[in-house]
Amino acid sequence: MRLVDSLQTSSRASLLQVLKTSVAAVGAWLICDVLFHEPPIFAAIAALLVVQPSVNQSVAKGLERSVGVIAGVALAFGAGYLFGTASWVVLTTIVVALLLAWVLRLGPGSSAQIPISAMLVLSIGGLTPGYAVERVIETVIGAVVGLIVNLAIVPPVLVSPARLAVARLQRDIATAMDDLAGALESPQTQAQLAGLLTRTRLLRGFRSTAEDAIAKARESLTLNPRAGRSVTVLDADEQLFGRLGRLVNRVLTMTRTVHDNYDPSLVDEPTVGGIASELRRAAHDLRLLGTDRQTTEVSALTAPLVVLRPHAEHWILIGSLLEDIRRVRQEVTGDDDA
């Protein structure tokens, strides 16, 4: 069962991506079949590899594929011309191709393509200069066809998944603030505090998810003719994510501080009640950031937090929370002097 699971992924490419790849491979084959006598295997492989989730990746794959084929065909032609096409020549050429890719510090795609191309040329090709040149031209045609298909048929724009991931992180941080405020307002058991800390730690994973989604969105817009206004939208989401990423650290620090230094008598401290209220205000205003409600609803972070003299045994905890809440307020309001 584990072997079967390792063959599958948690997500799969869209059906549109499958159709685009099919169109590119079939188109490259038909074009090269007219131009050359040999079956256009290189063209079809190039088209299959070049159609990627983003236009930028397609360009990179096209260059990578073309460089690998050119180097592999040239190496195979030279080896075949000097030593023939015996099995030991093919095997030696494969090893030399891998070493050449390693010396040149080529990427995984080119590193694999050089020995594959060399092996195919030596095994099924021939030693005529025309054959080698045709295979290079065939590969370039396949790569160009793949790129054109990816450009022409709805090149993907992945801004919406990034926006959803950022919005989820924003919502979960605000919820964590409200949960921490609740823990400061009423007595907590150790089990409740442990659960609070565990839930807050999940914010790290949501932050990583949002960061990956933004990176994929940025890649999808590079060289994409459909980018348009999406660039501005993504810039705003990326700016908001920067503030949210820092807020994850602030809220997690506060939660860990409360978990490690909790005392049931804290609920009787007036300053702790003020900190809890400030957290709820910050959560309220955080939910407004980047939404239409931000310009219509009144900000809750308006009144300054009044600090009363706490009991001596609580001073370190309260002092730490006060500094953290100042930083939280700074990130939410965007005011460096908050």
C-alpha positions in Angstrom: 0.0 0.0 0.0 2.8 2.4 0.8 4.4 1.7 -2.6 1.1 2.6 -4.3 0.8 5.8 -2.2 4.3 6.8 -3.2 3.3 6.8 -6.8 0.5 9.3 -6.2 0.5 13.0 -5.1 -1.9 14.9 -2.9 -2.8 17.2 -5.8 -2.8 16.8 -9.5 -2.5 19.0 -12.5 -5.6 20.6 -14.0 -7.3 18.9 -16.9 -6.6 22.1 -18.9 -2.9 21.5 -18.3 -3.2 17.9 -19.6 -5.1 19.1 -22.7 -2.4 21.8 -23.4 0.4 19.2 -23.1 -1.4 16.9 -25.4 -2.0 19.6 -28.0 1.7 20.6 -27.8 3.0 17.1 -28.2 0.7 16.2 -31.1 1.3 19.6 -32.8 5.1 19.2 -32.5 5.0 15.7 -33.9 2.8 16.6 -36.9 5.0 19.6 -37.8 8.3 17.7 -37.6 6.8 14.6 -39.3 6.4 16.8 -42.4 9.9 18.3 -42.2 11.9 15.2 -41.4 12.1 11.6 -42.4 12.8 10.2 -38.9 10.0 9.8 -36.3 10.0 13.1 -34.4 10.6 11.6 -31.0 12.8 14.5 -29.8 10.1 17.1 -30.8 7.4 15.3 -28.9 9.5 14.9 -25.8 10.5 18.6 -25.9 6.9 19.7 -26.2 5.9 17.4 -23.3 8.5 18.9 -21.0 8.1 22.5 -22.0 4.4 22.9 -21.2 4.7 23.8 -17.5 2.3 25.4 -14.9 3.7 28.9 -15.8 5.0 30.6 -18.9 8.3 31.5 -17.1 8.9 27.8 -16.3 8.1 26.9 -19.9 10.8 29.3 -21.1 13.3 27.8 -18.6 12.4 24.3 -19.6 12.7 25.1 -23.3 16.2 26.5 -22.8 17.2 23.6 -20.5 15.9 21.0 -23.0 17.5 22.6 -26.0 20.9 23.0 -24.3 20.8 19.4 -23.2 19.9 18.0 -26.6 22.5 20.1 -28.4 25.3 19.0 -26.0 24.1 15.4 -26.1 23.9 15.2 -29.8 27.3 16.9 -30.3 28.9 14.5 -27.8 27.3 11.5 -29.4 28.3 12.5 -32.9 31.9 13.1 -31.8 32.1 9.8 -30.0 30.5 7.9 -32.8 32.7 9.4 -35.4 35.9 8.5 -33.5 35.0 5.2 -32.0 31.9 3.8 -33.7 28.6 2.7 -32.1 29.6 -0.3 -30.1 28.0 -0.9 -26.7 31.0 0.2 -24.8 31.1 3.5 -26.7 27.4 4.1 -25.7 28.0 3.4 -22.1 31.2 5.4 -21.9 29.5 8.4 -23.6 26.7 8.2 -21.0 29.3 8.4 -18.2 31.1 11.3 -19.9 27.9 13.1 -20.5 27.0 12.9 -16.8 30.5 14.1 -15.8 30.3 17.0 -18.3 27.0 18.1 -16.8 28.5 17.9 -13.3 31.6 20.0 -14.4 29.4 22.6 -16.0 27.1 22.7 -12.9 24.0 22.2 -15.1 20.5 21.8 -13.6 18.8 18.4 -13.2 16.9 18.7 -16.5 20.0 19.4 -18.7 22.1 16.9 -16.6 19.6 14.1 -17.6 19.0 15.3 -21.1 22.6 15.2 -22.3 23.2 11.5 -21.7 19.6 10.6 -22.9 20.2 12.5 -26.2 23.6 11.0 -26.6 22.3 7.5 -26.0 19.4 7.8 -28.4 21.6 9.2 -31.2 24.2 6.5 -30.8 21.7 3.7 -30.5 19.1 4.5 -33.1 20.5 7.5 -35.0 23.5 7.2 -37.2 26.7 9.1 -37.7 25.7 11.5 -40.5 26.0 15.2 -39.7 22.5 15.7 -41.2 20.9 13.4 -38.6 22.5 15.3 -35.7 21.5 18.7 -37.0 17.9 17.5 -37.7 17.5 16.3 -34.1 18.6 19.6 -32.7 16.2 21.5 -35.0 13.5 19.0 -34.1 14.0 19.7 -30.4 13.9 23.4 -30.9 10.7 23.2 -32.8 9.1 21.0 -30.1 10.2 23.5 -27.4 8.8 26.5 -29.4 5.5 24.7 -30.0 5.2 23.9 -26.3 5.9 27.5 -25.4 3.4 28.9 -28.0 0.7 26.5 -26.8 1.3 27.5 -23.2 1.1 31.2 -24.2 -1.9 30.9 -26.4 -4.2 28.6 -24.4 -5.1 30.3 -21.1 -1.7 30.8 -19.5 -2.3 30.2 -15.7 -2.6 33.1 -13.3 -2.3 31.8 -9.7 -3.2 34.9 -7.8 -6.5 33.6 -6.4 -4.9 30.7 -4.4 -2.3 33.1 -3.0 -5.0 35.5 -1.9 -7.0 32.8 -0.3 -3.9 31.5 1.6 -3.1 35.0 2.9 -6.7 35.6 3.9 -6.7 32.3 5.8 -3.5 33.2 7.6 -5.0 36.6 8.5 -8.1 35.0 9.9 -6.2 32.4 11.9 -3.9 35.0 13.5 -6.9 37.0 14.5 -8.5 33.9 16.0 -5.3 33.1 17.9 -5.4 36.6 19.3 -8.9 36.2 20.5 -8.1 32.8 22.0 -5.1 34.3 23.9 -7.3 37.1 25.2 -9.8 34.6 26.5 -7.0 32.7 28.3 -6.0 36.0 30.0 -9.6 36.8 31.0 -10.6 33.5 32.7 -8.7 30.8 34.7 -7.0 28.1 32.6 -5.9 24.6 33.2 -2.6 23.3 32.0 -4.4 21.2 29.4 -6.2 24.3 28.1 -2.9 26.2 27.9 -1.2 23.3 26.1 -4.0 23.2 23.6 -3.8 27.0 23.1 0.0 26.7 22.4 -0.5 23.8 20.0 -3.1 25.7 18.0 -1.0 28.8 17.8 2.0 26.8 16.6 -0.1 25.8 13.6 0.3 29.3 12.3 3.8 28.5 11.2 2.5 26.0 8.8 -0.2 28.3 7.5 2.5 31.0 7.0 4.6 28.6 5.0 1.6 27.7 2.9 0.9 31.3 2.1 4.5 32.0 1.3 4.6 29.1 -1.2 1.4 30.3 -2.8 2.7 33.8 -3.2 5.9 32.5 -4.8 3.9 30.3 -7.2 1.6 33.3 -8.0 4.6 35.5 -8.7 6.1 32.9 -11.0 2.8 32.5 -12.9 2.7 36.2 -13.7 6.3 36.4 -15.0 6.2 36.7 -18.9 2.4 36.0 -18.7 0.4 38.1 -21.2 -2.6 37.8 -18.9 -0.8 39.3 -15.9 -2.4 42.8 -16.2 -4.0 44.0 -13.0 -3.1 40.8 -11.2 0.4 42.1 -10.5 -1.0 45.0 -8.4 -3.3 42.6 -6.5 -0.4 40.3 -5.8 1.8 43.2 -4.7 -0.8 44.2 -2.1 -1.2 40.6 -0.9 2.6 40.2 -0.6 2.9 43.4 1.4 0.1 42.2 3.8 1.8 38.9 4.1 5.0 40.6 5.3 3.1 42.1 8.2 1.2 38.8 8.9 4.5 36.8 8.9 5.9 39.1 11.7 2.6 38.9 13.6 2.8 35.1 13.7 6.1 35.5 15.7 4.6 38.1 18.0 1.4 36.0 18.8 3.4 32.8 19.2 5.8 34.5 21.6 3.0 35.9 23.7 1.2 32.5 23.8 4.4 30.8 24.9 5.1 33.4 27.5 1.6 32.9 29.0 1.9 29.1 28.8 5.3 29.0 30.6 4.5 31.7 33.3 0.8 31.3 33.9 -0.7 31.9 37.3 -4.5 31.8 37.9 -4.2 35.0 39.9 -3.3 36.8 36.7 -7.0 37.3 35.9 -7.3 39.6 38.9 -4.6 42.0 37.5 -6.2 45.1 35.9 -3.3 45.4 33.4 -3.8 41.8 32.2 -7.5 42.7 31.5 -6.3 45.7 29.5 -3.9 43.5 27.5 -6.7 41.1 26.7 -8.9 43.9 25.5 -6.0 45.3 23.4 -5.6 41.8 21.8 -9.3 41.7 20.9 -9.1 45.2 19.4 -6.0 44.1 17.4 -7.8 41.0 16.2 -10.8 43.1 15.1 -8.6 45.6 13.2 -6.5 42.8 11.7 -9.6 41.2 10.1 -10.2 44.5 8.4 -6.8 44.8 6.8 -6.9 44.6 3.0 -10.7 44.5 2.9 -13.4 47.0 1.9 -14.5 47.2 5.5 -11.2 48.8 6.4 -12.4 52.2 5.1 -15.9 51.9 6.5 -15.5 50.5 10.0 -14.0 52.4 12.9 -10.6 51.1 14.1 -10.7 49.6 17.6 -7.0 50.4 18.3 -7.7 54.1 19.2 -7.5 54.4 23.0 -4.0 54.0 24.7 -3.5 51.1 27.0 -3.5 52.2 30.6 -0.9 50.4 32.7 -1.5 50.0 36.4 1.1 48.9 38.9 0.9 45.0 39.0 1.9 42.7 41.8 5.6 42.1 42.0 5.3 38.3 41.1 3.6 39.2 37.8 5.8 42.1 36.7 8.1 40.1 34.4 5.2 38.3 32.6 3.2 41.5 32.2 6.2 43.5 31.1 6.9 40.9 28.4 3.2 40.9 27.2 3.2 44.7 27.1 6.2 44.9 24.8 4.7 42.2 22.6 1.3 43.9 22.4 3.1 47.1 21.4 4.7 45.3 18.5 1.4 43.7 17.6 -0.2 47.1 17.5 2.6 48.4 15.4 2.2 45.7 12.8 -1.6 45.9 12.7 -1.8 49.7 12.4 1.4 50.0 10.3 2.6 52.8 12.6 6.3 52.4 13.4 5.8 54.8 16.3 2.9 52.9 17.8 
